Amino acid sequence: MLREIYATKISNVATQRADVSHIVSRYLPVGTSRSKAQEFLKGLGEGTIDESASQIVYTTHRGEGFKGNRRDILVKIQFDTRNNVESITSHIDKSNNL
């Protein structure tokens, strides 16, 4: 999944951001249990996971290039009252720190 996200072309130069929720939802569809979502995100190994009662937020930062360019991923998963995935918001940001 991360390979697909990192390969996403960021066409909006103004915001340097691309919505990648459609990629994440193929791996964690609505209705997936909280425990399976946690297990999947922990298995990715690269990022930081912050949890609360109603959501999990996964973030990662990845350098690219020699001048400090970065691609940052944010995956925010909201859970319903039965602790199943209710919605996913995900994007990749590109920052050019030249």
C-alpha positions as CSV (number, residue, x, y, z in Angstrom):
1,M,0.0,0.0,0.0
2,L,2.7,2.5,0.9
3,R,4.5,1.9,-2.4
4,E,1.3,2.8,-4.3
5,I,0.8,5.9,-2.2
6,Y,4.4,7.1,-2.5
7,A,4.1,6.6,-6.3
8,T,1.0,8.8,-6.5
9,K,1.5,11.8,-8.7
10,I,0.7,15.1,-7.0
11,S,-0.9,17.2,-9.7
12,N,-2.1,20.1,-7.5
13,V,1.0,22.2,-7.4
14,A,-0.7,24.9,-5.3
15,T,-1.4,22.6,-2.3
16,Q,1.2,19.9,-3.0
17,R,-1.3,17.4,-1.8
18,A,-3.1,14.4,-3.2
19,D,-6.1,12.4,-1.8
20,V,-5.2,8.8,-1.5
21,S,-8.2,7.6,0.4
22,H,-9.2,5.3,-2.5
23,I,-5.9,3.4,-2.2
24,V,-6.3,3.0,1.6
25,S,-9.9,1.9,1.3
26,R,-8.9,-1.0,-1.0
27,Y,-6.8,-2.4,1.9
28,L,-9.1,-1.3,4.8
29,P,-12.7,-1.2,3.5
30,V,-15.5,0.3,5.5
31,G,-16.7,-2.3,8.0
32,T,-13.2,-3.7,8.8
33,S,-12.8,-4.3,12.5
34,R,-10.6,-2.1,14.6
35,S,-8.3,-4.9,15.5
36,K,-7.7,-5.8,11.9
37,A,-7.1,-2.1,11.1
38,Q,-4.6,-1.9,13.9
39,E,-2.8,-5.0,12.9
40,F,-2.6,-3.9,9.3
41,L,-1.2,-0.4,10.2
42,K,1.3,-1.9,12.6
43,G,2.5,-4.3,9.9
44,L,3.4,-1.3,7.6
45,G,6.2,-0.6,10.1
46,E,7.2,2.9,8.9
47,G,4.9,5.3,10.7
48,T,3.5,6.5,13.9
49,I,0.1,5.4,15.2
50,D,-2.0,7.6,17.5
51,E,-5.2,6.1,18.8
52,S,-8.3,7.4,20.6
53,A,-11.6,5.8,21.4
54,S,-13.1,6.8,18.0
55,Q,-10.2,6.9,15.6
56,I,-6.7,5.9,14.6
57,V,-4.3,8.3,12.9
58,Y,-1.3,6.9,11.1
59,T,1.5,9.2,9.9
60,T,4.8,8.7,8.2
61,H,7.5,10.9,6.8
62,R,9.8,9.8,4.0
63,G,12.7,11.7,2.5
64,E,13.4,11.7,-1.2
65,G,16.1,13.4,-3.1
66,F,19.2,15.0,-1.8
67,K,17.8,18.5,-1.2
68,G,15.4,17.6,1.6
69,N,12.2,16.8,-0.4
70,R,9.7,14.9,1.7
71,R,6.5,13.0,1.2
72,D,4.3,12.7,4.2
73,I,1.3,10.4,4.5
74,L,-1.7,10.8,6.8
75,V,-4.3,8.1,7.2
76,K,-7.2,9.0,9.6
77,I,-9.6,6.1,10.3
78,Q,-13.0,6.9,12.1
79,F,-14.8,4.0,13.8
80,D,-18.5,3.5,14.4
81,T,-20.0,2.5,17.8
82,R,-19.3,-1.2,17.0
83,N,-15.6,-0.5,16.4
84,N,-15.7,-1.0,12.7
85,V,-14.2,1.3,10.1
86,E,-16.8,4.0,9.3
87,S,-14.7,6.4,7.2
88,I,-11.2,6.9,5.9
89,T,-9.5,10.2,5.2
90,S,-6.0,9.9,3.7
91,H,-3.6,12.2,1.8
92,I,0.0,12.5,0.8
93,D,1.8,15.8,1.1
94,K,4.9,16.8,-0.8
95,S,7.2,19.4,0.7
96,N,10.1,20.9,-1.1
97,N,12.6,22.1,1.5
98,L,15.1,23.6,-0.9
